[in-house]
Amino acid sequence: MRVAVLSWQRLEDLPQALGATWLDRRLVGKEPDELASTGFGAEVETALRARRQWLIEQGLAREQGGQVRFARNMLETLEKRELARTAADISARTRLEHLDAKAGDKIDGVYRRMLTLNSGRFALIERSHEFVLVPWRPVLERARGQLVSGQVGGEGISWSIGIKRGIGR
């Protein structure tokens, strides 16, 4: 038997959730189809139907010829919406400005905490007057409250933890 966490949120909260959920990944075929037709599997099917309808209402999917067609960039759009709302909430609470991290950017600041969102886990990296939200990795936990530095690449972020000291620094 194999156990995997598919979501940190309750199943009944996922059909109307902001962000890219595991239901969305199932709908677009990025999650394996290994559910039973009874019990929890039936509950998931109900949630998937409700999620499809919600996505149609949000303009991220449409019915065509008896099938549901999903927007090409649906998962990215959902994640961006959730990150934008989360960043706005953090900015309102902390009065820090949110910065987006793009491929090629260097990120440095203090790792404050991990955020569990519908789209996944994200790290809050804070500088003096701003912050950035980036995909979280377990290696960051040992650096909570410490300076971290990373380079955003196409496949993720390469992290350095702590201050590097050497001749001339």
C-alpha positions as CSV (number, residue, x, y, z in Angstrom):
1,M,0.0,0.0,0.0
2,R,1.2,3.5,-0.8
3,V,0.0,6.7,1.0
4,A,0.5,10.1,-0.5
5,V,-0.8,13.5,0.6
6,L,-2.8,14.9,-2.3
7,S,-3.9,18.0,-0.5
8,W,-3.5,19.7,2.8
9,Q,-7.0,21.0,2.5
10,R,-10.3,19.1,3.1
11,L,-11.8,17.5,0.0
12,E,-15.1,19.3,0.6
13,D,-13.2,22.7,0.4
14,L,-11.5,22.0,-2.9
15,P,-14.3,22.4,-5.5
16,Q,-14.4,26.2,-4.9
17,A,-10.8,26.7,-3.8
18,L,-8.7,29.4,-5.3
19,G,-5.5,28.0,-6.6
20,A,-4.4,24.9,-8.6
21,T,-5.7,21.9,-6.6
22,W,-5.0,18.2,-7.1
23,L,-8.5,18.0,-8.5
24,D,-7.4,20.3,-11.3
25,R,-4.3,18.2,-12.0
26,R,-6.6,15.1,-12.2
27,L,-8.9,16.9,-14.5
28,V,-6.1,17.9,-16.9
29,G,-4.6,14.4,-16.7
30,K,-1.5,15.2,-14.6
31,E,-2.5,12.9,-11.7
32,P,-3.0,9.1,-12.1
33,D,-6.5,7.6,-12.3
34,E,-6.4,5.1,-9.4
35,L,-9.6,5.7,-7.4
36,A,-12.3,3.3,-6.5
37,S,-15.9,4.0,-7.6
38,T,-17.2,3.7,-4.0
39,G,-16.4,5.3,-0.7
40,F,-13.7,8.0,-1.0
41,G,-13.4,7.5,-4.7
42,A,-17.1,8.4,-5.1
43,E,-16.6,11.5,-2.9
44,V,-13.7,12.5,-5.2
45,E,-15.9,12.1,-8.3
46,T,-18.5,14.4,-6.7
47,A,-15.8,16.9,-6.0
48,L,-14.4,16.7,-9.5
49,R,-17.9,17.4,-11.0
50,A,-18.3,20.4,-8.7
51,R,-14.8,21.6,-9.6
52,R,-15.5,21.3,-13.4
53,Q,-18.6,23.4,-12.9
54,W,-16.7,26.0,-10.9
55,L,-13.9,26.2,-13.5
56,I,-16.5,26.8,-16.2
57,E,-18.0,29.6,-14.1
58,Q,-14.5,31.1,-13.7
59,G,-14.0,31.1,-17.5
60,L,-11.1,28.5,-17.2
61,A,-13.1,25.7,-18.9
62,R,-15.9,25.3,-21.4
63,E,-18.2,22.6,-22.5
64,Q,-17.9,21.7,-26.1
65,G,-19.5,18.7,-27.8
66,G,-20.4,17.0,-24.6
67,Q,-16.8,17.3,-23.3
68,V,-15.1,19.9,-21.0
69,R,-12.2,21.7,-22.5
70,F,-9.8,23.4,-20.1
71,A,-7.8,26.6,-20.8
72,R,-4.3,25.8,-21.9
73,N,-2.8,27.7,-19.0
74,M,-5.4,26.9,-16.4
75,L,-3.1,25.5,-13.7
76,E,-0.7,28.5,-14.0
77,T,-3.6,30.9,-13.9
78,L,-5.1,29.3,-10.8
79,E,-1.7,29.4,-9.1
80,K,-1.1,33.0,-10.0
81,R,-4.5,34.0,-8.7
82,E,-3.9,32.3,-5.4
83,L,-0.4,33.7,-5.0
84,A,-1.7,37.2,-5.8
85,R,-4.4,37.0,-3.2
86,T,-2.0,35.6,-0.6
87,A,0.6,38.3,-1.4
88,A,-2.1,41.0,-1.1
89,D,-3.2,39.6,2.3
90,I,0.5,39.5,3.6
91,S,1.1,43.0,2.3
92,A,-2.0,44.3,4.1
93,R,-0.9,42.7,7.3
94,T,2.9,43.5,7.2
95,R,3.0,46.6,5.0
96,L,5.7,45.0,3.0
97,E,5.7,45.2,-0.8
98,H,5.4,41.9,-2.7
99,L,7.9,41.2,-5.5
100,D,7.4,38.5,-8.2
101,A,10.3,36.0,-8.7
102,K,11.0,35.2,-12.4
103,A,13.5,32.9,-14.0
104,G,17.0,34.3,-13.8
105,D,16.2,36.4,-10.6
106,K,18.5,36.2,-7.6
107,I,16.5,35.9,-4.3
108,D,18.0,36.8,-1.0
109,G,16.4,37.5,2.4
110,V,15.3,35.9,5.6
111,Y,13.3,32.7,5.3
112,R,10.3,33.4,7.6
113,R,7.9,30.5,7.1
114,M,6.2,28.0,4.9
115,L,2.7,28.7,3.6
116,T,0.4,25.8,2.7
117,L,-1.8,26.9,-0.2
118,N,-4.1,25.0,-2.5
119,S,-1.4,25.3,-5.3
120,G,1.3,23.8,-3.0
121,R,3.7,24.9,-0.4
122,F,5.5,28.3,-0.7
123,A,8.3,29.9,1.2
124,L,8.0,33.5,2.5
125,I,11.4,35.2,2.0
126,E,11.5,38.7,3.5
127,R,13.9,41.6,2.9
128,S,13.8,45.0,4.7
129,H,10.7,46.4,2.9
130,E,9.6,43.6,0.6
131,F,8.9,39.9,0.3
132,V,8.8,37.2,-2.3
133,L,6.8,33.9,-2.3
134,V,8.6,31.0,-4.0
135,P,8.1,27.3,-4.1
136,W,9.1,25.8,-0.7
137,R,11.6,23.0,-0.3
138,P,12.3,21.0,2.9
139,V,15.9,22.2,2.9
140,L,14.6,25.7,3.9
141,E,13.2,24.5,7.2
142,R,16.6,24.3,8.8
143,A,17.2,27.9,7.9
144,R,14.0,29.4,9.4
145,G,14.8,32.9,10.6
146,Q,18.1,32.9,8.7
147,L,19.4,34.5,5.6
148,V,19.0,32.5,2.4
149,S,20.0,33.1,-1.1
150,G,18.8,31.5,-4.3
151,Q,18.9,31.6,-8.0
152,V,15.6,31.1,-9.9
153,G,16.0,28.6,-12.7
154,G,13.6,26.9,-15.1
155,E,13.3,23.8,-12.8
156,G,13.2,25.6,-9.5
157,I,15.5,27.5,-7.2
158,S,19.1,26.6,-6.2
159,W,19.4,27.6,-2.5
160,S,22.4,28.7,-0.4
161,I,21.8,29.0,3.3
162,G,23.5,31.4,5.7
163,I,26.1,34.0,5.0
164,K,29.2,32.9,3.1
165,R,32.4,34.4,4.5
166,G,35.8,34.5,2.9
167,I,38.8,36.7,2.1
168,G,37.6,40.2,1.1
169,R,34.1,39.9,2.6
